[in-house]
Amino acid sequence: MKKCLRWACLVVAFTAVAGALFLGWSPLLGAADKASVESESAQAVHAQAALETLYILKNFYLYPIDESVLLKAYSQDQRIEDMIKALDDPLSRFMNESEFQTFMEDMKGSFDGIGIVVGILDEELTIVSPIKGTPGEQAGLLPLDRIKHIDGRDTKDMALEYAVSLMKGKKGTTVVLGIERTENETTRAFDVSIIRDTIVIPRTSCEMLDDEIGYVHLASFFGENTAEEMMDEIRSLLDRNMKGFILDLRLNPGGSVDLAVQVATKFLPAGTPVVHMVDKSGRRVTYYAGPGDKVDVPMVVLVNEASASSSEIVAGALKDMGQATIVGVKTFGKGSVQTIYPLSDGSAISITTHKYLTAGEHLIDKKGIEPDVVIKLPEEFDDSEGIVADTQLEAAVKILKEQLRKQESSKVAG
């Protein structure tokens, strides 16, 4: 998030330049004449923010833009969101002042809603993962469920941020989602009524498994102290003589790229590449693991189809650098980065600015990361209590036990 907001000062600095660059564009300059209810000062503020948006898109948006299309989109109703929609990029969005403030509050770790992470997959509003212990999970929502309507509103072509705003709301109120789910090649549709609650985003949880194998589940890459919180959990396991380690990134939808680098740094030698970021000009910037405490025990990383974005950066780095065995199923496949640019009128835009390559220079967008060991979770309950066996975790433990056995045999032989 720090990285995303570094551009705030740049936006202010670019304002005067943007005005000079685009003074010749009559759609922006003449747009104020069409607004009958706004004051001249409000018109000027909107036009200024539109100029900033055009400058940002022209210089930082990852893909080529057609300025005339964007200007035409803006000129119809003088709305910056129409410029962003004209990009036809489901990952780029506009936030008005209220939405931007709500977004910043959400990043602190709590909000009122139902507790699901959503994205656009194959042009459909899709659940990436429900957050553990939230109304969304308790209602039975699953990763890759498609949300077809929200309180009767059709989600086809609905902006992602608008869909999110509809699902948020005051604690105790109800929202009804129309869900489409495919299981065993059969698709069915049904409605789910969910009562909103205050959602506290979890970060880490840990436990010591049998045979001195430590386990940490990293739920997201939000919160400035996430990497250190994870490391504190690991230190507690090391104090209990942990000999093997499992990092669980399943159902982790990602978050900050900076945090991904910080987390990967805990497992990789200083100077090891973590991720390569490529901008619109093709310029590549590589982020490297930094110094500090390192975890140096045999390691397995668990991933699934809901492991996305920053999760894939970490899993990709540990796989490519031979630092861990990846177990589970292919990851989500989000290989682009969105940067947030606050605008002078209090609103903000979040636009796609980079694509990233894993440490080994693999492009994963829409492809995902293939595990070293592919293990699917069973679809049937394995006992009368209705518990699904975690075959992925079982496989991770088995792999580590074998590695530790070989390690011990090597010491004895040596």
Order of alpha helices (4+ residues) and beta strands (2+ residues): alpha-alpha-alpha-alpha-alpha-alpha-beta-alpha-beta-beta-beta-alpha-beta-beta-alpha-beta-beta-beta-beta-beta-alpha-beta-alpha-beta-beta-beta-alpha-beta-beta-beta-beta-alpha
